[in-house]
Amino acid sequence: MKTHANLSIDTELMSRAKDKGLNVSEITEIAIAERLRMTELKTKPICGFCGKDEVLASKENDYIGLTWLWPDDKWICESCLKWKIRQISVVGSVSQ
């Protein structure tokens, strides 16, 4: 059984999601389930690529640390993120 919920979402963000045909209800449900799972397990998130455990990236630490990577639905550390960006850059420049 499902219930209705009221959400406050940035107008521009909602418009872009609608344009892309994204199911905001499904995305919200997945995000809440993931957050609950992390809370219930009481484990520190780790990088889904290298296994490194770091603090979560935030404004206070200049956004250095683990970042949530979507649509992969994994945490990624700063070094793996830089590595992935370099991979994309190389592939993009080769195909042009």
C-alpha positions in Angstrom: 0.0 0.0 0.0 1.2 3.5 -0.8 0.4 6.9 0.7 0.4 10.4 -0.7 3.1 12.8 0.5 3.7 16.5 0.0 7.2 17.4 -1.1 8.8 20.8 -1.6 11.0 20.6 -4.7 12.7 23.4 -6.5 10.6 24.6 -9.4 13.4 24.4 -12.0 14.5 21.0 -10.8 10.9 19.6 -11.0 10.5 21.1 -14.5 13.8 19.5 -15.6 12.7 16.1 -14.1 9.4 16.3 -15.9 11.1 17.2 -19.2 13.3 14.1 -18.9 10.3 11.9 -18.0 11.6 11.0 -14.6 9.3 9.4 -12.0 9.9 11.7 -9.0 7.8 9.4 -6.7 10.0 6.4 -7.5 13.2 8.4 -7.2 12.1 9.8 -3.8 11.0 6.4 -2.6 14.4 4.9 -3.5 16.3 7.8 -1.9 14.3 7.4 1.4 14.8 3.6 1.4 18.6 4.1 0.9 18.8 6.7 3.7 16.8 4.4 6.0 19.1 1.5 5.2 22.2 3.5 6.0 20.6 4.7 9.3 19.4 1.3 10.3 22.8 -0.3 9.6 24.6 2.5 11.4 27.5 2.0 9.2 29.7 4.6 7.7 29.3 4.8 3.9 32.2 3.6 1.8 33.3 4.2 -1.7 31.4 1.8 -4.0 34.5 1.6 -6.3 37.6 1.3 -4.1 36.1 0.6 -0.6 37.7 3.7 1.0 35.8 5.1 4.0 35.8 8.8 4.3 33.7 11.6 5.8 30.8 12.7 3.6 31.5 15.7 1.4 30.0 18.9 2.8 30.3 22.6 2.6 32.2 22.6 5.9 35.0 20.4 4.4 35.0 22.1 0.9 33.0 19.2 -0.5 36.0 16.8 -0.2 35.0 13.2 0.8 32.3 10.8 -0.3 29.7 12.0 -2.7 26.5 10.2 -3.8 26.8 9.2 -7.4 23.5 9.0 -9.3 22.2 7.1 -11.3 24.8 4.5 -10.2 23.4 4.8 -6.6 26.8 4.5 -5.0 29.1 6.5 -2.9 32.3 7.7 -4.6 35.4 9.1 -3.0 37.3 12.1 -4.3 40.1 10.1 -6.0 37.7 7.7 -7.8 35.6 10.6 -8.9 38.6 12.3 -10.4 39.6 9.0 -12.1 36.1 8.6 -13.6 36.1 12.2 -14.9 39.4 11.6 -16.6 38.0 8.4 -18.2 35.0 10.3 -19.6 37.3 13.1 -20.8 39.6 10.7 -22.7 36.7 8.8 -24.3 34.9 12.0 -25.2 38.1 13.5 -26.9 38.8 10.2 -28.8 35.4 10.0 -30.3 35.4 13.6 -31.6 
